[in-house]
């Protein structure tokens, strides 16, 4: 959720030496200094969202008429619409607001958040619904609301400023700007009134107004200089066209070592509380394990993969996992993965489903495949629209009962012991024991779990012991025990469905859909490897994995139909009641291309590969720095967005540059000639931009470490399947081709009887076209495994192909 920005020391010095109290302790009772610019950022820790007074918020009933309506009422963003009836005279981001600020010569108050953000709700209730605060804002400022998910480009500019100024940030983001949009000062959440030695929002507004009236020129110059320094720091250029020899391997090793040092061997995860499921860390450790295995270091490889598997188990058994409805919450506030921040984000679901699919492909343990299904089935049930579009998020807060005028965090998900007993009936003792549910409440595992007793008497379901251990304790067969768990979860689910649901953000974001498309596509093949006759217990639905492929196709078809302009060949960033005004950003192109490549490799039509290639061309046109290397995050066509950043940090979401580097490596292995060479050169130049990052702070860029190593591999393994499509034989071979965990593998399938396919390959890779012609058999599918410019003898049996792909590489490879 929060990103630390590594800036040059000169930038940090400039932005902090003028601040007399930039690190004010929120618990310090002494009054802070208010010399300009004073400290405005709230230094709250993540778990402080448990403060009861702020966890509850009032809400107006739907039937109540609105006293106020502002310009946000005509917007499509759920977040902006949530503020459409504040007494604050909000503007959306745009020229109307900028013009008003210039005309009145007033500073701008910019508030950035998103619709499922708990602290955004708190600040709205405390300040933006307050008539007195609204008067100050309306008289002294031009106030602008921005949905960070709709305009990540705007958010990036001012989040970078706040992070550089204070070393941290978060949402809601509160920044004061000059009429020409230069930042003057900023922070995150402000309480309404002075408290604990910290300035409240009203005080902040008065101080900014006073400073604007008396020190305007100084403020504007400082803001301009800050943007200038940030622009220089965040748009670095490569000193050469490629990384030094050996750096990819050393960066991969360094990142793995640093993560291993932070691994919690008792409770899982990398680091201490609060614990975030950062899938890129899991991805790197599995990739590193595979590399060690390839070099014959089997013991070290097992240790690396063990950390990931154990973390995935701890997460799945923790309260961060929704045991009743499926899917994962944003993060846990404690070290046990127990009490979560209850919002659910699409980007977590897509990445975590892939992590569990990888774990299953390595271990063949159905525990991991069931969790992957759990996530994907949650998306299919609750997060997919009528046309296949996948929605963005579900809120943490909800009403405790129908008609309630108050919302509480986690209300939809938590249980009293009496509720469990009444709903489950005769199996209540088993369920209570299994999920550590108690009459006094179970949020007692850590002092961080519930420091303010918000969940006293309430239970967040968590599994403390394995299912087999619990079944053994009762002398019961595991299968019977699982049946009871499944039946009981279904009863809890049915009752929970009658509760007021958390707010659903039904905005469709291209980038996040790309992540989910990838996991749906991969699941359609990897889950075919589950044991025959496997039984699933609720909330997992035992669907045929091919339905997951259909979900991926529907989602990508929606994007193609609603968010892509075939004339301009450009994407729009998001959709809700129509495409947003924002253009597609780097992440939208990169994540969608990645999803398209996975869709194609898992049996999708050639059309999706062709579109991925086309989108890569447009991405290069819009975002590539051909001289300096790497990709900017925006097209640079909007003058109101003051920074073009080259993002590298792999955080809750991977960076667009990391994903792009991997996309380029994958595309280079599919096509041939100048296009392939160009892809590799762009990937090399991109990675060279971030040489110092890979060398010095590899743990900040785990996916980029994988990308650098992928590029350094002399030759990716190509699996070429030749035969009629669609057919059962081709499906079986695709399952075999995708069965094992192999991140340096490309799957290509070709039907020589299809003229369009042959034309495509003749144009893009004549070798593939030739392999298709020479190996076609009308009654079977032929598979060839190629690497280092040589191909294996062809095989026609899926088991033989799977065995061939499972062979350990030779030392030369």
Buried (B, 14 or more C-beta within 10 A) or exposed (E): BBBEBBBBEEBBEBBBEBBBBBEBEBEBEEEBEBEBBBBBBBBBEBBBBBBBEBBBBEBEEEEEEEEBEBBBBEBBBBBBBBBBBBBBBBBBBEEEBBEBBEEEEBBBBBBBBBBBBBBBBBBBBBBBBBEEBBEBBBEBBBBBBBBBBBBBBBBBBBBBBBBBBBBBBBBBBBBBBBBBBBBBBBBBBBBBEBEEBBBBBBBBBBBBBEBBEEBBEBBBEBBBBBBEBBBEBBBBEBEEEBBEEEBBBBBBBBBBEBBBEBBBEEBBBBBEBBBBBBBBBBBBBBBBBBBBBBEEBEEBBEBBBBBBBBBBBBBBBBBBBBBBBBBBBBBBBBBBBBBBBBBBBBBBBBBBBBBBBBBBBBBEEBBBBBBBBBBBBBBBEBBBBEEBBBBBBBBBBBBBEEEBEBBBBBBBBBBBBEBBBEBBEEBBEBBBBBBBBBEEBBBBBBEBBBBBEBBEBBBBBBBBEEBEEBBBEBEBEBEEBBBBBBBBBBBBBEBBEEBBBBBBBBBBBBBBBBBBBBBBBBBBBBBBBBEEEEEBBBBBBEBEBBBBBEBBBBBBBBBBEBBBEEEEEBBBBBBBEEBBBBBBBBBBBBBBBBBBBBBBBBBBBBEBBBBBBBBBEBBBEBBBBEEBBBBBBBBEEBEBBBBBBBBBBBBBBBBBBBBBBBBBBBBBBBBBEEBBEBBBBBBBBBBBBBBEBBBEBBBBBBBBBBBBBBBBBEEBBBBBBBBBBEBEBBBBBBBBBBBBBBBBBBBBBBBBEBEEBBEBBBEBBEBBBEBBBEBBBEEBBBBBBBBEEEBBEBBBBBEBBBEBBEEEEEEEE
